[in-house]
Amino acid sequence: MEHQRIPFHKGLRGKMLLYTILPISILLITINGLTLSKLFSVLRADNEELLAMRVKNIADEVEKENLEAITTVKVMALAEENGLFGKREESKAFARQVLDEFPQFTGAYFGYEPNADQDDQQYLSSVGNRVEGLGPSGRFIPYWFRDHKDNTTIRINPLEDMETSLYYDGVRKKFLSGSEEKYMVTEPYVYEGKMIVEQTFPITKGGKFVGIAGVDVALGDLDTFFDDLKSRWDAEILAISRLGKIISATSDAGLKTRPVGETVYADIVDDVMRQDGRPVAWTDPVTGEALFLAGTRVPTGDWKIILQVPQSKVMTPIWRSLTNAILLSVIGGAVTIALLVYVANSVTRGINDAVAASMQVATGDLAVRLPERTTDDETGLLLTTVGEMAKSLAAVVGKVKEATVRLTSTATELSAASREQDRTISSFGESTSRISAAVNEITATSQELFHTVSQVTDAANGTAGLADEGRVGIERMGTAMGQLVEATRSVSSKLGVIRDKAERIDVVVTTISKVSEQTNMLSVNAAIEAEKAGVHGTGFLVVSREIRRMADQTAVATLDIERMVQEMRAAVSAGVMEMDKFTVTVREGVDEIERISHQLEQIISQVHDVSGRIESVNEGMSAQSRGATDIRDAMHQLTDGAKQSAASLAEVQKAGRHVQAAVESLRGTVARFKVST
């Protein structure tokens, strides 16, 4: 009988590899793709968070230094307000002591309003030639500062440009405008070879502005701090003032004091600051280098801090991690496929040997040489059974040959029975082999499907949990939006109160204007009467002129107040309108959140329904796996039945001993069998 060759894709080995490697490969590729995508997102988010944390740490350090300076000048101002004001020598010594105690300050000073303590002329007369820290009229404006050539030398000069500079005039205007923020942090500028900023605080007596207390801070320490961070982090740092001037730049020291609008950062600064720490991708228009920029604000002084890092520095570790993960995935997949190929070869090798032996027996050659049994599974048992069957057949044929001398009367019947029995046993052996192979394939496939469905069940349960968490988050968001609506209502009502008070101020201003006009008229009448009185009315004429001048100044100030009140009313009205628009927008957001929450409820319900159905499928696959096991046990029972059939054949042979008539015919029949000696 010729060995029939089965095509690879129809054979047991081909089916095992096709139905296991292909699904597992697809599953591994899908899982690895999702895992790598998630890993990329997590790694990038971690690096972006690191950049945000670093720029916030820088801002915190700068804020700490600014707050220290602001706290110092506030203490100086409070000392003046609580007994030191007017004590010029003690105040001068106090400012000098501040400079001695704080080496990070490059200057410390007080600046009084002209004759604020009613002592300008008297003090100027008392000090003689020692006019350090005084204006020409005796105004108290001492400024202690460190010499830029020798930092240990401290000198004193009077303050300069007070009426036009932010450090004095800016603080005064802030105080008079009623701003809650009393302090002033000026723009950076170069003074005696050092880049400095001034930080000042108003001095008040009885609610009236009488002067300032201030310190100067050199920015050299800030440059040193930034340069140290640059060397450690391999990053560039940019500091920008409230009005857009560059305070410090590690990439180019020549950028200091330049407006940021005149640099390559002009178009990107606002985008970076809107992200509040989150990195923004940007390409340097000059060098073409791809960068990440992260920025945040320093509350005291309203400075901006921007951290600049090359994208390659951030992305290279991410790509390296992804490459390692991909390499491990490929190695794991290759090992898995190799194990599957090894298992398939191990299973089919024994079955192929059993098939070859069965075909050899079918051709009449009972000298079968089977390999030794190396496994204890069904294939090993099948190979052993085929070998035992061949041996049994060889023994039967031998006994038949020995008994041919006595087979005479029933030769024809026994020959026919033997041939039929031989065909039956051969067919049974082939059927048993095919059924056993099919049962093994069904068992393996059922187990694989069972594991797959179990994984799908776990994924469905995880999805249901995530959906529940999402619903809770939506509910919290809805509550927060409701609170935001209430907050906007409160702000709108407070703006309305401010508008009412502005209208009352307008009425008071009108009254003051009328009083000023009447005062002016009275001063004119008084001047006329003084002229009539001649020499005796000269003093009265001077008084009337001063009264008229004060009335004019009052009228001018009243017009300024009226203008500011009108601007404030316009701003408050615009704020009320914007708050109303914002309230409408927030309410629309609340409605949208409620709609999304309803949709999420439907999604959660469907996810739980799918999870229940998958559980039913899982139970069905478990039952199918148990059924395959039962079929395999039944095959063992069939094998035992084959052994019983062999025993029955022996009984037939025993009955053939009485057959003696067809000895020669039986000998010819059994001659085709080859039995090993």
Secondary structure, 3 states (H helix, E strand, C coil): CCCCCCCCCCCHHHHHHHHHHHHHHHHHHHHHHHHHHHHHHHHHHHHHHHHHHHHHHHHHHHHHHHHHHHHHHHHHHHHHHHHHCCCHHHHHHHHHHHHHHCCCEEEEEEEECCCCCCCHHHHHHHHCCCCCCECCCCCECEEEEECCCCCCCEEEEECCCCCCCHHHHHHHHHHHHCCCCCCEECCCEEECCEEEEEEEEEEEECCEEEEEEEEEEECHHHHHHHHHHHHHHCCEEEEECCCCEEEEECCCHHHCCCEHHHCCCCCCHHHHHHHCCCCEEEECCCCCCEEEEEEEEECCCCEEEEEEEEHHHHHHHHHHHHHHHHHHHHHHHHHHHHHHHHHHHHHHHHHHHHHHHHHHHHCCECCCCCCCCCCCCHHHHHHHHHHHHHHHHHHHHHHHHHHCCCCCCCHHHHHHHHHHHHHHHHHHHHHHHHHHHHHHHHHHHHHHHHHHHHHHHHHHHHHHHHHHHHHHHHHHHHHHHHHHHHHHHHHHHHHHHHHHHHHHHHHHHHHHHHHHHHHHHHHHHHHHHHHHHHHHHHHHHHHHHHHHHHHHHHHHHHHHHHHHHHHHHHHHHHHHHHHHHHHHHHHHHHHHHHHHHHHHHHHHHHHHHHHHHHHHHHHHHHHHHHHHHHHHHHHHHHHHHHHHHHHHHHHHHHHHCCCCCCHHHHHHHHCCCECCC
